[in-house]
Amino acid sequence: MPGYLYLTDRRSNMIISGGANIYPQEIENHLASHPKVEDVAVIGVPNEDFDEEVKAVVIPLDRNSAGPALSQELIDYCREGIAHFKCPRSIDFVDELPRTPTGKLVNRKLRDQYWADHEGKLV
């Protein structure tokens, strides 16, 4: 409906980049639909110019495909489907994401890895 704003994620997960509020859920949903992605999390990481930048942490379906070529393919895929300012500026590949026993992603543990040596906000 026009005139209404619907938040689809928790405020603590929001990424503030260059004054824009970015909710990771939209990006995660888009990347999760890529055929080479098994699982994904999107977080904000430190950026000196923009406060934060969007980073995707991905478990690739084929672990051997992880690398610069797949990273660029996923960034291009995002640029085709969502606004460019929401697209990840970088992608890291991992074997697992921190989850609770019920399967809920623990964003805090993931973010802490990137913010540990940086002075700034830790939401």
Secondary structure, DSSP 8 states (H G I E B T S, - for coil): -TT-----S-GGG-EEETTEEE-HHHHHHHHHTSTTEEEEEEEEEEETTTEEEEEEEEEESSGGG-SHHHHHHHHHHHHHHS-GGGS-SEEEE-S---B-TT--B-HHHHHHHHHTT--S---
